[in-house]
Amino acid sequence: TCDLGIDYCEWNYTVDGKDGNSGIVWGNGEKEIEFNITFNKDSLHVLNITCKDIAGNIITDIEEFKVDNTPPKTNKTYGNPHWPYNINSGASYPHWISTSTPITLDREDGGEICAVGVDKTWYIVIPVNDSYCESEDACNSICINPYNESCKNTQKTIEWCQENCTNSSDFEGCVNDCVHHCCDGQPHQECGPYPGNLICDITCSIYSDSCGSDDNYDEMWNVYKNPFTIPNESCHLIQYFSIDHLGNIELMQHQCVFVDNTPPVGTKTIGDPKISCNPINGSDCWWVRDHVTEINLTCTDQEPHPVNNEEVCYKVSLDDSDVTADYCDKALENGWCCVASPTTIIFKEDSLHDLEYYCRDALGNANDPELEYFKVDSQPPIIEKTIIGPQVGNCPPENESDKCWIKDWTNGTGTTIHIEAYDNETYGCAVNQITCDWWYYVDENYTLGGTNITPPFDIKFYDETEHELHVKCCDALGNCYEDIETFYVDSSGPNVTKEFIGPWYTDGYSEWIDTVTNISLTANDNLNGECAVGEDKIYYRYELAPNESWCYSLEQYCQQLHTPEDSGWIEYTGPFGIPTESCHVLEYYAVDKLGNVGPVGVNCFFSDHTKPIAEMRVDYPYLNCTQGENCDYWVRDHITQIHLNCKNRGPHPSPLDKIQWRIWSDITGNWTEWNESQAGIEGPDVTIIFTEDSVHKIQYKCNDTVGKESNLKEKVFRVDSQPPVIEKEMFGNYLENCPPENLGDVCYVADNNQSRVNITVHDNLTYPDCAVGDVLCRYVLYWETDETTCKGRGYTWDSEKSMCIVESEDFTENKEIYFKEDSTHHLYINCTDALGNYIEDSETFLVDSTPPVTTKSYGTP
């Protein structure tokens, strides 16, 4: 032929527009030559081949090749439910899903420019030991991919299935069904290019040098077409990979995951206090207390591989009204409050509640709801007290200001406090089963009365004092009410205090009262005691004592004569008097408002109705006034003593108290203030001596110790302390200072039976109304001579004075005295008025009756 053969072929290619490799192959005249060109980079290659035969004919072939050596990339994602929440973004092991969790395999062919596209994705799910799922390091692939070199027959069957499914509307589904039918490790006449001769097997093979299922695993590879689920619980190994149309196979990927479809188990624990009640609609029922009893809901996920992270979801209704929102701090989920387990619910209000709850784990596996009923009772019992028997005030006390007095049982008849207690039915959930304790404090000392008593019951006190009573009643849930009230327990009657109103006297042993004296009785029911209920009535009686000794010797004789049970008592309505004189016995007692009778008081005393007498005694000097003088006595000031005395009268006179007096003087025209002095002393009670001449009046009266006053008496006194006045007048012949008045005066009188002294006397009229008058005078005229001469002349000799008494006599008003002898004469005069006011007058007269002698003499010369 004319074909001379190929001389050579020359080739080169560019990679993404840049020079790549090149080469030349010599034909050496061969009719046909064969050579291989390989690309070692994923990219767009433009291959230029030029061949020249020996004859010089040249042919050039230029072709583009998209080179793809990069396997696909498969990304697995878990749909919901799954755990942890970031399971698809690198969450650490372990992982959980449920049998309903969709598993999606997203695949993308590798290579930036020349990716040929993914042919198919394979996956296999194998149950493995739980340890595979515990950590990422423990999770390892088991199965080799079905494209292993030892499984060529399997690859051929797969390719055959792909060819047969070319026209199928569901290519991947058709291929998957075909492969799973034909590659189950059994011969099938209708399968593969070599029916019945080759065994096609896509079950898990764990050895790379064999093709066929392992004894431990018979799971088959699946061609992925849609998200799939794992139908059984356990730890599962998921292996998967993708292959592109060029046969580039992705490295095997795997992940281990727990499949958990088992819901948690819910546990409800009811704290104290609680009491079981009859089931409602077949569901359990409990009495509990609001704000106290804890209802603890706990969810526990179940083995063998619990996802945990449990939540409890609950609903609360109150008397058929949903109140879940009131018990939830977050948004509700279709009416349920779902919170982390465990959680505690405490009811907030009294009523019939139903609590419905269920548990779910992190995958949403939930158990069936459970329903229970709760009768919520936080109402304490109601305590009612009834006071039976003597009582006064607000009984039983309800408010803090209320006071209640009762009587104790010391004497066998007292007041009973009757206690009733019943549970509060306000909300219809009363648990009842009430028991009570009671105790009381007396002066801060605790006394237990009774414990665990089922009402009703009675309380009695046996001590007379203030009782702080505590009654505490509790229902079966421990709802308690403590009633604290104060009772003033009084079993003693009042004491009566007697008081004399008006005149009264005691000497420390006996007592006296007067006609006007009233007796006041006051009942005091322990003034300083809180428990004194207060007096109600006072009774009294009085009568003559058996004898006076009852009033003089009280301790020995004065005693109780009657008891309160006797008749004859008078109810006291106000102060009263004793109408008769004598020694009396007064008895009295009081009854308080509880009927307690106090002690009988006894008092013995004299009732004195006779007033005393005021007396006066006037000592000398004094004169009784005569009719018309308008006075009672003439007295002298500074001398006459006037004595005032008081005198008692009557059979049982009270001691004297005082004497009172006052004085009037015509000098001032006023009365003095009343003076007073103790009466009844020995001797005169009061002595009065006037100190000036004047008309005086004395008013005086007496009082005894019970206030009786004598009649007022008045006496008028004319007080005269002025002596009489002596007046002398000279007649006849006399010289010098006559009559002599002052010391040294010289008076000469002639003795001629004519010269004389005329004496006139009268009472002093300085205070004319008080001159008593009735002046009596005496004079004595002495003559200086010798005794012989005296007696010789018939006169009387005064040997004491050694003078001769010429004459002497008494006179009243006037007297003329003549001088008869020559020589010195001494005249003595004294006058006294009727009260003894006295005056003396003494004067000397020189009497001369001898005529003078004249002597003549001559002088010189």
Beta strands, then each sheet from edge to edge (+ up, - down):
strand 1: 6-15
strand 2: 18-30
strand 3: 43-53
strand 4: 58-67
strand 5: 73-78
strand 6: 82-83
strand 7: 96-97
strand 8: 103-108
strand 9: 118-128
strand 10: 222-223
strand 11: 234-244
strand 12: 253-259
strand 13: 265-270
strand 14: 274-280
strand 15: 283-288
strand 16: 295-300
strand 17: 311-318
strand 18: 321-322
strand 19: 337-340
strand 20: 343-345
strand 21: 351-360
strand 22: 370-376
strand 23: 382-388
strand 24: 391-393
strand 25: 404-406
strand 26: 416-422
strand 27: 435-442
strand 28: 445-453
strand 29: 457-459
strand 30: 466-474
strand 31: 480-489
strand 32: 495-501
strand 33: 504-506
strand 34: 511-513
strand 35: 518-524
strand 36: 535-544
strand 37: 570-571
strand 38: 582-592
strand 39: 601-607
strand 40: 613-618
strand 41: 622-624
strand 42: 633-635
strand 43: 642-647
strand 44: 656-665
strand 45: 675-678
strand 46: 686-688
strand 47: 694-704
strand 48: 713-719
strand 49: 725-731
strand 50: 734-736
strand 51: 747-750
strand 52: 756-762
strand 53: 776-783
strand 54: 796-798
strand 55: 803-811
strand 56: 814-818
strand 57: 823-832
strand 58: 838-848
sheet 1: 2+ 1- 3+ 4-
sheet 2: 5+ 8-
sheet 3: 6+ 7- 12- 11+ 9- 10+
sheet 4: 13+ 16- 20+
sheet 5: 14+ 15- 22- 21+ 17- 18+
sheet 6: 14+ 15- 22- 21+ 17- 19+
sheet 7: 23+ 26- 29+
sheet 8: 24+ 25- 31- 30+ 27- 28+
sheet 9: 32+ 35-
sheet 10: 33+ 34- 39- 38+ 36- 37+
sheet 11: 40+ 43- 46+
sheet 12: 41+ 42- 48- 47+ 44- 45+
sheet 13: 49+ 52- 56+
sheet 14: 50+ 51- 58- 57+ 53- 55+ 54-
end
